[in-house]
Amino acid sequence: MIEFSLQVESRIIQAILPELGKIYAASQRESVYPFVCPNPLDDDLVEAWENGLAEEGRGDREAVARLMSDPKFAHGRVAVPEAEAEDLLRGLTELRLAIRSHCLAEVPDEELQSSEFSLSGRDASERLGYFGYLVLAEIQERLIERMG
């Protein structure tokens, strides 16, 4: 089991959880990053490709759902079975991409990836999205540290 505490106050996590839940639900309906089959003319390959990606995505999203529904997560605690760590990493990547497209589309990459991001003048969705983006990034970084 991989376990750690986030370096974020639980009140911030509790504030962003509803927004993360909405974005997670929206990402269930449509993938943020579609993958094109290498041979779109082969119907059997396209079907196998799409079914395989859908199955992989389900496992990744289920790992994210388990994390977000864990009562300890609202208090900044992350506990992930080692066997699910890679699924969670991929699921968190998809969720971060969804946050990027739903809440932070107007923010340039350079600003988002630097300490230059300013909360002043931002609407609530952007502020919550930004904090969600950072919290998920911290989870990913900490998982990678413990997996390696």
DORO-631226 format. One line per 4 residues: their letters; for each residue x, y, z of N, C-alpha, C, CB. Coordinates in nm, 4 decimals, always signed. Glycine has a CB too. Layout:
N
A> X:Y:Z:X:Y:Z:X:Y:Z:X:Y:Z; ... .
//
This chain:
148
MIEF> +0.0844:-0.1176:+0.0000:+0.0000:+0.0000:+0.0000:+0.0889:+0.1239:+0.0000:-0.0960:-0.0001:+0.1219; +0.0578:+0.2171:-0.0853:+0.1277:+0.3451:-0.0893:+0.0402:+0.4456:-0.0148:+0.1568:+0.3918:-0.2380; +0.0970:+0.5062:+0.0880:+0.0212:+0.6009:+0.1699:+0.1045:+0.7260:+0.1948:-0.0208:+0.5364:+0.3041; +0.0366:+0.8406:+0.1922:+0.1024:+0.9668:+0.2256:-0.0040:+1.0732:+0.2532:+0.1977:+1.0122:+0.1107 .
SLQV> +0.0414:+1.1809:+0.3150:-0.0439:+1.2967:+0.3406:-0.0063:+1.4068:+0.2435:-0.0307:+1.3456:+0.4877; -0.1065:+1.4732:+0.1905:-0.0822:+1.5843:+0.0992:-0.0360:+1.7063:+0.1778:-0.2091:+1.6172:+0.0174; +0.0363:+1.7932:+0.1108:+0.0848:+1.9152:+0.1735:-0.0114:+2.0293:+0.1469:+0.2250:+1.9504:+0.1227; -0.1386:+1.9999:+0.1551:-0.2449:+2.0966:+0.1302:-0.3418:+2.0881:+0.2469:-0.3174:+2.0698:-0.0069 .
ESRI> -0.3933:+2.2026:+0.2882:-0.4909:+2.2026:+0.3968:-0.6168:+2.1281:+0.3533:-0.5255:+2.3472:+0.4397; -0.6746:+2.0558:+0.4473:-0.7936:+1.9769:+0.4139:-0.9092:+2.0652:+0.3689:-0.8365:+1.8930:+0.5336; -0.9155:+2.1890:+0.4154:-1.0264:+2.2774:+0.3731:-1.0178:+2.3063:+0.2224:-1.0236:+2.4116:+0.4537; -0.8966:+2.3104:+0.1686:-0.8807:+2.3310:+0.0240:-0.9276:+2.2067:-0.0507:-0.7327:+2.3636:-0.0118 .
IQAI> -0.8888:+2.0914:-0.0020:-0.9319:+1.9668:-0.0661:-1.0837:+1.9557:-0.0624:-0.8674:+1.8443:+0.0030; -1.1428:+1.9857:+0.0514:-1.2885:+1.9781:+0.0643:-1.3573:+2.0799:-0.0258:-1.3305:+2.0004:+0.2098; -1.2937:+2.1934:-0.0508:-1.3513:+2.2941:-0.1401:-1.3458:+2.2501:-0.2860:-1.2786:+2.4271:-0.1235; -1.2382:+2.1795:-0.3245:-1.2244:+2.1418:-0.4658:-1.2914:+2.0100:-0.5006:-1.0794:+2.1336:-0.5018 .
LPEL> -1.3207:+1.9272:-0.4007:-1.3798:+1.7957:-0.4300:-1.5075:+1.8035:-0.5135:-1.4098:+1.7239:-0.3009; -1.6024:+1.8931:-0.4828:-1.7229:+1.8986:-0.5676:-1.6905:+1.9337:-0.7134:-1.8215:+2.0010:-0.5112; -1.5975:+2.0264:-0.7341:-1.5592:+2.0634:-0.8715:-1.4895:+1.9465:-0.9406:-1.4666:+2.1880:-0.8712; -1.4010:+1.8787:-0.8678:-1.3353:+1.7610:-0.9251:-1.4391:+1.6555:-0.9625:-1.2323:+1.7021:-0.8259 .
GKIY> -1.5393:+1.6392:-0.8772:-1.6457:+1.5427:-0.9057:-1.7204:+1.5757:-1.0338:-1.7433:+1.5371:-0.7901; -1.7501:+1.7047:-1.0542:-1.8198:+1.7469:-1.1765:-1.7341:+1.7211:-1.3001:-1.8569:+1.8960:-1.1685; -1.6074:+1.7561:-1.2900:-1.5178:+1.7377:-1.4043:-1.4980:+1.5894:-1.4314:-1.3817:+1.8065:-1.3791; -1.4862:+1.5120:-1.3246:-1.4723:+1.3661:-1.3389:-1.5949:+1.3098:-1.4110:-1.4547:+1.2976:-1.1992 .
AASQ> -1.7138:+1.3518:-1.3697:-1.8371:+1.3028:-1.4330:-1.8402:+1.3409:-1.5807:-1.9619:+1.3594:-1.3607; -1.8001:+1.4632:-1.6124:-1.7985:+1.5068:-1.7522:-1.6970:+1.4258:-1.8331:-1.7659:+1.6572:-1.7614; -1.5844:+1.3924:-1.7724:-1.4824:+1.3165:-1.8449:-1.5259:+1.1726:-1.8708:-1.3516:+1.3175:-1.7674; -1.6229:+1.1241:-1.7956:-1.6744:+0.9889:-1.8172:-1.7499:+0.9790:-1.9495:-1.7659:+0.9476:-1.7013 .
RESV> -1.8113:+1.0895:-1.9881:-1.8923:+1.0896:-2.1100:-1.8077:+1.1018:-2.2365:-1.9927:+1.2029:-2.1050; -1.6910:+1.1664:-2.2235:-1.6106:+1.1896:-2.3428:-1.4639:+1.2010:-2.3030:-1.6576:+1.3172:-2.4177; -1.3804:+1.1267:-2.3685:-1.2373:+1.1304:-2.3383:-1.1784:+1.2634:-2.3825:-1.1636:+1.0134:-2.4069; -1.0899:+1.3164:-2.3022:-1.0246:+1.4422:-2.3336:-0.9204:+1.4229:-2.4432:-0.9599:+1.5013:-2.2084 .
YPFV> -0.8614:+1.3061:-2.4482:-0.7580:+1.2818:-2.5484:-0.7915:+1.1545:-2.6264:-0.6179:+1.2703:-2.4817; -0.8509:+1.1715:-2.7452:-0.8841:+1.0542:-2.8273:-0.7586:+0.9955:-2.8908:-0.9861:+1.0916:-2.9368; -0.7567:+0.8642:-2.8989:-0.6462:+0.7941:-2.9624:-0.6963:+0.7371:-3.0941:-0.5892:+0.6817:-2.8700; -0.6233:+0.7642:-3.2010:-0.6621:+0.7182:-3.3335:-0.5916:+0.5854:-3.3605:-0.6270:+0.8244:-3.4430 .
CPNP> -0.6687:+0.4914:-3.4077:-0.6145:+0.3605:-3.4426:-0.5091:+0.3754:-3.5520:-0.7272:+0.2649:-3.4885; -0.3973:+0.3026:-3.5413:-0.2914:+0.3160:-3.6416:-0.3331:+0.2721:-3.7822:-0.1721:+0.2361:-3.5986; -0.4359:+0.1862:-3.7924:-0.4844:+0.1444:-3.9236:-0.6370:+0.1583:-3.9247:-0.4405:-0.0032:-3.9563; -0.6874:+0.2796:-3.9508:-0.8327:+0.3022:-3.9454:-0.9124:+0.2296:-4.0537:-0.8601:+0.4485:-3.9559 .
LDDD> -0.8448:+0.1696:-4.1499:-0.9152:+0.0974:-4.2563:-0.9453:-0.0469:-4.2197:-0.8340:+0.1007:-4.3830; -0.8855:-0.0974:-4.1127:-0.9063:-0.2352:-4.0674:-1.0131:-0.2339:-3.9574:-0.7719:-0.2992:-4.0152; -1.1357:-0.2687:-3.9948:-1.2481:-0.2602:-3.9007:-1.2271:-0.3448:-3.7758:-1.3759:-0.3030:-3.9690; -1.1719:-0.4646:-3.7913:-1.1482:-0.5510:-3.6760:-1.0454:-0.4881:-3.5815:-1.1006:-0.6901:-3.7219 .
LVEA> -0.9400:-0.4328:-3.6365:-0.8378:-0.3685:-3.5548:-0.8945:-0.2450:-3.4845:-0.7165:-0.3300:-3.6411; -0.9736:-0.1664:-3.5555:-1.0346:-0.0471:-3.4961:-1.1231:-0.0876:-3.3779:-1.1177:+0.0312:-3.6023; -1.2035:-0.1915:-3.3963:-1.2911:-0.2374:-3.2888:-1.2100:-0.2858:-3.1686:-1.3829:-0.3494:-3.3391; -1.1085:-0.3669:-3.1925:-1.0234:-0.4162:-3.0837:-0.9505:-0.3013:-3.0158:-0.9221:-0.5191:-3.1365 .
WENG> -0.9033:-0.2061:-3.0942:-0.8314:-0.0891:-3.0429:-0.9229:-0.0096:-2.9495:-0.7812:+0.0009:-3.1600; -1.0426:+0.0224:-2.9981:-1.1356:+0.1037:-2.9186:-1.1819:+0.0299:-2.7938:-1.2566:+0.1437:-3.0027; -1.2095:-0.1010:-2.8054:-1.2515:-0.1790:-2.6883:-1.1395:-0.1875:-2.5850:-1.2946:-0.3203:-2.7307; -1.0161:-0.2068:-2.6305:-0.9017:-0.2136:-2.5407:-0.8802:-0.0827:-2.4667:-0.7770:-0.2501:-2.6177 .
LAEE> -0.8892:+0.0290:-2.5401:-0.8736:+0.1594:-2.4761:-0.9860:+0.1871:-2.3771:-0.8689:+0.2694:-2.5812; -1.1075:+0.1479:-2.4126:-1.2215:+0.1687:-2.3221:-1.2016:+0.0898:-2.1931:-1.3542:+0.1270:-2.3905; -1.1549:-0.0341:-2.2053:-1.1319:-0.1176:-2.0866:-1.0211:-0.0592:-1.9992:-1.0958:-0.2616:-2.1282; -0.9109:-0.0186:-2.0613:-0.8003:+0.0441:-1.9865:-0.8500:+0.1698:-1.9169:-0.6813:+0.0784:-2.0810 .
GRGD> -0.9238:+0.2510:-1.9888:-0.9755:+0.3755:-1.9322:-1.0676:+0.3521:-1.8148:-1.0480:+0.4539:-2.0375; -1.1465:+0.2469:-1.8216:-1.2372:+0.2134:-1.7103:-1.1584:+0.1869:-1.5827:-1.3235:+0.0902:-1.7454; -1.0526:+0.1085:-1.5937:-0.9699:+0.0791:-1.4774:-0.9055:+0.2043:-1.4201:-0.8631:-0.0214:-1.5136; -0.8595:+0.2922:-1.5088:-0.7971:+0.4170:-1.4652:-0.8983:+0.5059:-1.3930:-0.7368:+0.4916:-1.5854 .
REAV> -1.0170:+0.5165:-1.4505:-1.1209:+0.6013:-1.3909:-1.1727:+0.5435:-1.2594:-1.2368:+0.6192:-1.4887; -1.1790:+0.4106:-1.2526:-1.2219:+0.3481:-1.1271:-1.1223:+0.3759:-1.0156:-1.2391:+0.1968:-1.1453; -0.9944:+0.3779:-1.0471:-0.8919:+0.4092:-0.9463:-0.9099:+0.5524:-0.8964:-0.7489:+0.3899:-1.0048; -0.9403:+0.6456:-0.9866:-0.9650:+0.7846:-0.9468:-1.0910:+0.7928:-0.8611:-0.9784:+0.8760:-1.0713 .
ARLM> -1.1948:+0.7211:-0.9009:-1.3204:+0.7229:-0.8245:-1.2982:+0.6705:-0.6828:-1.4286:+0.6384:-0.8959; -1.2196:+0.5635:-0.6693:-1.1911:+0.5101:-0.5351:-1.1165:+0.6130:-0.4502:-1.1084:+0.3798:-0.5451; -1.0209:+0.6807:-0.5101:-0.9472:+0.7827:-0.4360:-1.0408:+0.8944:-0.3902:-0.8336:+0.8403:-0.5223; -1.1204:+0.9471:-0.4819:-1.2059:+1.0615:-0.4487:-1.3167:+1.0255:-0.3509:-1.2666:+1.1187:-0.5744 .
SDPK> -1.3587:+0.9002:-0.3488:-1.4654:+0.8598:-0.2564:-1.4126:+0.8135:-0.1209:-1.5477:+0.7491:-0.3185; -1.2820:+0.7998:-0.1086:-1.2222:+0.7591:+0.0190:-1.2369:+0.8743:+0.1182:-1.0711:+0.7191:+0.0012; -1.3040:+0.8528:+0.2323:-1.3245:+0.9611:+0.3291:-1.1935:+1.0240:+0.3784:-1.4025:+0.9088:+0.4475; -1.0855:+0.9485:+0.3767:-0.9559:+1.0019:+0.4211:-0.9023:+1.1062:+0.3230:-0.8537:+0.8879:+0.4373 .
FAHG> -0.9400:+1.0947:+0.1970:-0.8901:+1.1877:+0.0961:-0.9351:+1.3308:+0.1260:-0.9378:+1.1455:-0.0433; -1.0559:+1.3481:+0.1750:-1.1059:+1.4820:+0.2085:-1.0213:+1.5482:+0.3168:-1.2515:+1.4743:+0.2542; -0.9449:+1.4685:+0.3878:-0.8582:+1.5213:+0.4939:-0.7106:+1.5185:+0.4534:-0.8781:+1.4411:+0.6229; -0.6857:+1.4974:+0.3247:-0.5496:+1.5044:+0.2740:-0.4696:+1.3761:+0.2787:-0.4779:+1.6052:+0.3476 .
RVAV> -0.5353:+1.2641:+0.3063:-0.4658:+1.1350:+0.3111:-0.4914:+1.0588:+0.1814:-0.5123:+1.0511:+0.4342; -0.3844:+1.0052:+0.1256:-0.3932:+0.9228:+0.0051:-0.3448:+0.7837:+0.0414:-0.3094:+0.9833:-0.1134; -0.4263:+0.6832:+0.0073:-0.3897:+0.5432:+0.0288:-0.4281:+0.4666:-0.0972:-0.4605:+0.4831:+0.1568; -0.3272:+0.4095:-0.1630:-0.3485:+0.3411:-0.2905:-0.2777:+0.2066:-0.2873:-0.2976:+0.4272:-0.4096 .
PEAE> -0.3501:+0.0987:-0.3167:-0.2804:-0.0300:-0.3300:-0.1755:-0.0194:-0.4408:-0.3814:-0.1457:-0.3608; -0.0588:-0.0769:-0.4178:+0.0494:-0.0674:-0.5163:+0.0060:-0.1158:-0.6540:+0.1697:-0.1474:-0.4696; -0.0804:-0.2155:-0.6572:-0.1265:-0.2704:-0.7853:-0.2115:-0.1705:-0.8646:-0.2067:-0.3978:-0.7611; -0.2657:-0.0684:-0.7988:-0.3503:+0.0311:-0.8657:-0.2770:+0.1612:-0.8953:-0.4716:+0.0604:-0.7810 .
AEDL> -0.1519:+0.1739:-0.8532:-0.0810:+0.3012:-0.8651:-0.0708:+0.3492:-1.0100:+0.0580:+0.2884:-0.8059; -0.0371:+0.2608:-1.1021:-0.0242:+0.3027:-1.2426:-0.1595:+0.3425:-1.3005:+0.0379:+0.1899:-1.3271; -0.2651:+0.2679:-1.2653:-0.3998:+0.3045:-1.3104:-0.4351:+0.4438:-1.2595:-0.5046:+0.2009:-1.2618; -0.4045:+0.4693:-1.1330:-0.4361:+0.5994:-1.0744:-0.3565:+0.7102:-1.1432:-0.4071:+0.5989:-0.9232 .
LRGL> -0.2301:+0.6862:-1.1708:-0.1497:+0.7868:-1.2407:-0.2128:+0.8245:-1.3746:-0.0067:+0.7350:-1.2628; -0.2526:+0.7237:-1.4513:-0.3145:+0.7518:-1.5818:-0.4491:+0.8219:-1.5643:-0.3331:+0.6212:-1.6622; -0.5285:+0.7762:-1.4682:-0.6577:+0.8387:-1.4435:-0.6443:+0.9838:-1.3996:-0.7334:+0.7609:-1.3392; -0.5443:+1.0124:-1.3169:-0.5209:+1.1499:-1.2724:-0.4737:+1.2367:-1.3888:-0.4174:+1.1531:-1.1582 .
TELR> -0.3969:+1.1787:-1.4796:-0.3551:+1.2531:-1.5986:-0.4766:+1.2917:-1.6807:-0.2567:+1.1702:-1.6839; -0.5660:+1.1972:-1.7007:-0.6874:+1.2280:-1.7771:-0.7703:+1.3352:-1.7066:-0.7720:+1.1008:-1.7977; -0.7812:+1.3261:-1.5748:-0.8584:+1.4250:-1.4999:-0.7913:+1.5620:-1.5073:-0.8743:+1.3811:-1.3531; -0.6595:+1.5671:-1.4998:-0.5896:+1.6952:-1.5119:-0.6106:+1.7547:-1.6513:-0.4387:+1.6777:-1.4831 .
LAIR> -0.6092:+1.6707:-1.7546:-0.6356:+1.7211:-1.8892:-0.7791:+1.7741:-1.9003:-0.6114:+1.6103:-1.9935; -0.8720:+1.7073:-1.8339:-1.0114:+1.7537:-1.8339:-1.0217:+1.8876:-1.7617:-1.1046:+1.6491:-1.7669; -0.9530:+1.9018:-1.6492:-0.9517:+2.0301:-1.5776:-0.8956:+2.1378:-1.6686:-0.8684:+2.0206:-1.4465; -0.7887:+2.1032:-1.7371:-0.7239:+2.1986:-1.8274:-0.8219:+2.2468:-1.9337:-0.6006:+2.1349:-1.8940 .
SHCL> -0.8957:+2.1554:-1.9939:-0.9868:+2.1947:-2.1018:-1.1169:+2.2566:-2.0509:-1.0189:+2.0747:-2.1876; -1.1647:+2.2167:-1.9324:-1.2924:+2.2678:-1.8814:-1.2776:+2.3975:-1.8017:-1.3582:+2.1630:-1.7946; -1.1729:+2.4100:-1.7228:-1.1610:+2.5233:-1.6301:-1.0481:+2.6195:-1.6636:-1.1412:+2.4724:-1.4913; -0.9444:+2.5708:-1.7285:-0.8235:+2.6516:-1.7455:-0.7853:+2.6703:-1.8924:-0.7082:+2.5877:-1.6709 .
AEVP> -0.8833:+2.6602:-1.9798:-0.8557:+2.6688:-2.1236:-0.7969:+2.8035:-2.1630:-0.9828:+2.6438:-2.2027; -0.8316:+2.9088:-2.0920:-0.7838:+3.0428:-2.1262:-0.6473:+3.0749:-2.0668:-0.8833:+3.1454:-2.0801; -0.5937:+2.9858:-1.9856:-0.4656:+3.0103:-1.9192:-0.3529:+2.9521:-2.0045:-0.4640:+2.9483:-1.7759; -0.2561:+3.0356:-2.0426:-0.1432:+2.9837:-2.1212:-0.0651:+2.8793:-2.0416:-0.0495:+3.0987:-2.1639 .
DEEL> -0.0108:+2.7801:-2.1109:+0.0666:+2.6738:-2.0461:+0.1803:+2.7293:-1.9611:+0.1228:+2.5787:-2.1507; +0.2503:+2.8293:-2.0144:+0.3636:+2.8861:-1.9415:+0.3188:+2.9411:-1.8057:+0.4306:+2.9974:-2.0246; +0.2043:+3.0070:-1.8040:+0.1533:+3.0640:-1.6795:+0.1088:+2.9548:-1.5830:+0.0372:+3.1591:-1.7081; +0.0440:+2.8524:-1.6352:-0.0052:+2.7439:-1.5516:+0.1096:+2.6644:-1.4907:-0.0955:+2.6518:-1.6325 .
QSSE> +0.2144:+2.6430:-1.5636:+0.3261:+2.5619:-1.5169:+0.4276:+2.6401:-1.4340:+0.3952:+2.4998:-1.6341; +0.4072:+2.7696:-1.4208:+0.5024:+2.8507:-1.3449:+0.4349:+2.9060:-1.2198:+0.5583:+2.9661:-1.4320; +0.5115:+2.9790:-1.1438:+0.4564:+3.0424:-1.0230:+0.3928:+3.1769:-1.0559:+0.5663:+3.0610:-0.9169; +0.3766:+3.2065:-1.1834:+0.3201:+3.3343:-1.2261:+0.1678:+3.3335:-1.2298:+0.3734:+3.3706:-1.3620 .
FSLS> +0.1049:+3.2226:-1.2021:-0.0418:+3.2153:-1.2066:-0.0987:+3.3028:-1.0949:-0.0919:+3.0667:-1.1922; -0.1834:+3.3941:-1.1304:-0.2435:+3.4840:-1.0324:-0.3916:+3.4500:-1.0167:-0.2253:+3.6324:-1.0747; -0.4359:+3.4376:-0.8920:-0.5758:+3.4061:-0.8655:-0.6658:+3.5291:-0.8766:-0.5898:+3.3446:-0.7277; -0.6078:+3.6471:-0.8646:-0.6903:+3.7678:-0.8699:-0.7501:+3.7836:-1.0087:-0.6076:+3.8928:-0.8323 .
GRDA> -0.8748:+3.8196:-1.0113:-0.9459:+3.8375:-1.1370:-0.9952:+3.7087:-1.1998:-0.8586:+3.9071:-1.2328; -0.9711:+3.5968:-1.1363:-1.0164:+3.4677:-1.1893:-1.1535:+3.4346:-1.1324:-0.9149:+3.3549:-1.1556; -1.2364:+3.3675:-1.2114:-1.3658:+3.3259:-1.1578:-1.3477:+3.2006:-1.0719:-1.4675:+3.2996:-1.2726; -1.4533:+3.1644:-1.0014:-1.4463:+3.0527:-0.9061:-1.4064:+2.9223:-0.9746:-1.5809:+3.0347:-0.8357 .
SERL> -1.4568:+2.8988:-1.0940:-1.4251:+2.7750:-1.1654:-1.2760:+2.7662:-1.1956:-1.5058:+2.7658:-1.2956; -1.2169:+2.8775:-1.2374:-1.0734:+2.8775:-1.2655:-0.9914:+2.8569:-1.1388:-1.0329:+3.0079:-1.3328; -1.0312:+2.9231:-1.0297:-0.9572:+2.9078:-0.9041:-0.9659:+2.7646:-0.8533:-1.0107:+3.0049:-0.7976; -1.0876:+2.7085:-0.8527:-1.1030:+2.5701:-0.8073:-1.0307:+2.4732:-0.9001:-1.2513:+2.5331:-0.7984 .
GYFG> -1.0397:+2.4992:-1.0298:-0.9697:+2.4150:-1.1266:-0.8196:+2.4194:-1.1058:-1.0035:+2.4581:-1.2684; -0.7670:+2.5385:-1.0798:-0.6232:+2.5526:-1.0576:-0.5787:+2.4744:-0.9348:-0.5858:+2.7000:-1.0423; -0.6517:+2.4901:-0.8247:-0.6149:+2.4159:-0.7038:-0.6295:+2.2657:-0.7247:-0.7011:+2.4609:-0.5852; -0.7346:+2.2239:-0.7953:-0.7518:+2.0818:-0.8265:-0.6363:+2.0304:-0.9106:-0.8842:+2.0583:-0.8995 .
YLVL> -0.5968:+2.1081:-1.0086:-0.4852:+2.0725:-1.0960:-0.3582:+2.0522:-1.0142:-0.4630:+2.1811:-1.2030; -0.3326:+2.1430:-0.9200:-0.2127:+2.1334:-0.8354:-0.2187:+2.0142:-0.7405:-0.1948:+2.2615:-0.7550; -0.3344:+1.9904:-0.6801:-0.3471:+1.8777:-0.5869:-0.3245:+1.7457:-0.6604:-0.4865:+1.8783:-0.5187; -0.3843:+1.7319:-0.7774:-0.3662:+1.6088:-0.8547:-0.2204:+1.5922:-0.8981:-0.4584:+1.6089:-0.9779 .
AEIQ> -0.1544:+1.7033:-0.9310:-0.0123:+1.6967:-0.9670:+0.0707:+1.6492:-0.8478:+0.0381:+1.8349:-1.0158; +0.0381:+1.6984:-0.7285:+0.1118:+1.6539:-0.6102:+0.0925:+1.5041:-0.5876:+0.0667:+1.7327:-0.4860; -0.0299:+1.4570:-0.6045:-0.0558:+1.3130:-0.5868:+0.0291:+1.2338:-0.6863:-0.2080:+1.2803:-0.6063; +0.0293:+1.2778:-0.8113:+0.1079:+1.2068:-0.9120:+0.2566:+1.2061:-0.8763:+0.0873:+1.2703:-1.0497 .
ERLI> +0.3087:+1.3202:-0.8380:+0.4514:+1.3283:-0.8034:+0.4858:+1.2355:-0.6864:+0.4897:+1.4733:-0.7683; +0.4007:+1.2362:-0.5860:+0.4275:+1.1536:-0.4674:+0.4164:+1.0049:-0.4995:+0.3304:+1.1899:-0.3542; +0.3185:+0.9691:-0.5856:+0.3074:+0.8286:-0.6278:+0.4324:+0.7841:-0.7019:+0.1838:+0.8084:-0.7169; +0.4780:+0.8671:-0.7945:+0.5969:+0.8317:-0.8732:+0.7175:+0.8146:-0.7819:+0.6258:+0.9393:-0.9805 .
ERMG> +0.7328:+0.9030:-0.6835:+0.8430:+0.8903:-0.5880:+0.8411:+0.7555:-0.5165:+0.8369:+1.0030:-0.4858; +0.7234:+0.7119:-0.4780:+0.7108:+0.5893:-0.4002:+0.7124:+0.4629:-0.4855:+0.5846:+0.5936:-0.3204; +0.6816:+0.4775:-0.6134:+0.6838:+0.3622:-0.7028:+0.8260:+0.3310:-0.7495:+0.5930:+0.3871:-0.8235; +0.9076:+0.4335:-0.7595:+1.0405:+0.4199:-0.8187:+1.1394:+0.3637:-0.7283:+1.0891:+0.5466:-0.8656 .
//
